[in-house]
Every structure is written in C-alpha cells, then in structure tokens.
C-alpha cells in the first residue's frame, strides 16, 4: 500500500511539473492553446497570470517531491501538499473548468485517502 500511495503522489507531482511547463512555456503556443481552449488573443492577455499559476504548480510539485524524498518521515509533508492540490483542484473545478475536478482533484482525493489509511 505504501508503494502504491507513493506512486500516486509521484504521479501528482509529475502532473504539476507538466502544468508548470504548459502554463509557463507553452501557454501561447498551439499545444497550450489547444489544451486550455484559448485563442491567440486570450492567451496573450492571460500570459502573465498563466505563468504565475504555473509557478504555483511548480511549488506544489516541489513539496510533493520533498515529502517523497523523506520516506516515512515525509508523511506530514505529503499530507499537506496533497491537501493543497485537492483544495486547488476543487476550486479550479468549480470556478474554471469541471475537467480540473477529474484531472487534479480526483487523484489528490484518492492519494489523500490512501495516505490517511497508512
């Protein structure tokens, strides 16, 4: 169960590294515009905001990786950062796109439950 939980936490960290890359470096490129459903004009207007959001996603990934790197001693850190991901995912799902509930919040909810069962 520990291994499965750590794999899921690692997957969430990788997701947030991907979000960082998409939001900071691909926001205005065709890939980023297709993924986020924005026009060239909307992407240009929201570039700074997207870069800021990408940076925050990077911090979430860093926290999850930090918790994983500490092994059993990182349990409280993993709990904190997975909870942050869950809250951000719920908020994003309610305010930006329902898809965020499935892509971000659901894996975080499963990971949180698994962490609490350890």
N, C-alpha and C positions, 0 to 999 in steps of 0.2 A: 504494500500500500504506500509505503514511503517513496519508493521509486516512481510509481505512477503519479503520485502527487507532485513530486519534483519535476517530472517530465511535463506535466501540465503547467506548472509555474514557469518552467523554462520556455514552453510554447508561448505563454502570455508575454514573457519578456521579449521573445523574438517578434511577436506581433507588434509590440510597441516600438521596437527598433525599426520595423518596416513602416509604421505610421510616421515616425520621425523622418525617415528618408523621403517618404511620399510628400509629407507636408512641408519639409524644409527645402527639398531639392527638386521635386517633380510636380509641385503644385500647379505651375503654369504650363507644364509640358503636356502633350497629348495623353500620356498614361495617367497623370494626376487628374487632368480634367475629366477623363472618362470615368475613373474610379469615383471621383467626388461629384460628378454630374454638373460641372460648371462650364460656363462659356469662357472664351478668352478674356472678355471684359470683366466678368465676375472674378475670375482667377487673379487677374492683375489687381483688382480693387482689394481683394482679400489676402494678398500675398503676405503682408506683414503679420496679420492675425494668424494665418496658417503656420508661418514659421515659428511664432510664439507657441502655438499649440503643439507643434512638432517637438519643440524643446521640452515642454512639459511631459510629453510621451516618452522622451528620452530619459527624463528623471525617473519616471515610473519603471522603465526597463532597468535602469541602473540599480534602483532599490531592490527589485526582484532578483537580479543577478547577485547583488551583495548578500541578500538573505540566503540564496542557494549556496554561495561560496562558503558560508559559515557552517554548513551542515546542520546538525541538530540545534546548535546554538543560534541559528538564524530564524528559528520558528516565529518569534515575535515580529521580526522584520518582514518576513514573508506574509504574515497575517496582516500587518499594517498596509503594505503595498498592494496586496491583492484586494483588500477592502477599499483602498483608494481607487483602484481600477474598476471595481464593481460600482462604486458610487458615481465615478465619472461616466461609466457606461450607461447606467440608468439615466443620469441627467442628459447625456447626449441622445439617448434613445427617445426620451420624452420631448426634447427641445429641437433636435437637429434632424435625426433620421432614425426610424424604427429599426433599421438594419443594425445599428450600433448595439441594440439590445442583444442580438444574436451573435454578432462578431466579437464584442468586447465584454458585455455584462454576463452573458451565459457562461463562457469559460471561467470567468472570475468567480461566479457564484459556485460553480462546481468545485473549483480549486479551494475556495473558502470552506465549503462543507468538508472536503477531504482533509484540509489542514486541521479543522476542528475535531475531526474523528481520530486523528493520530494520537 
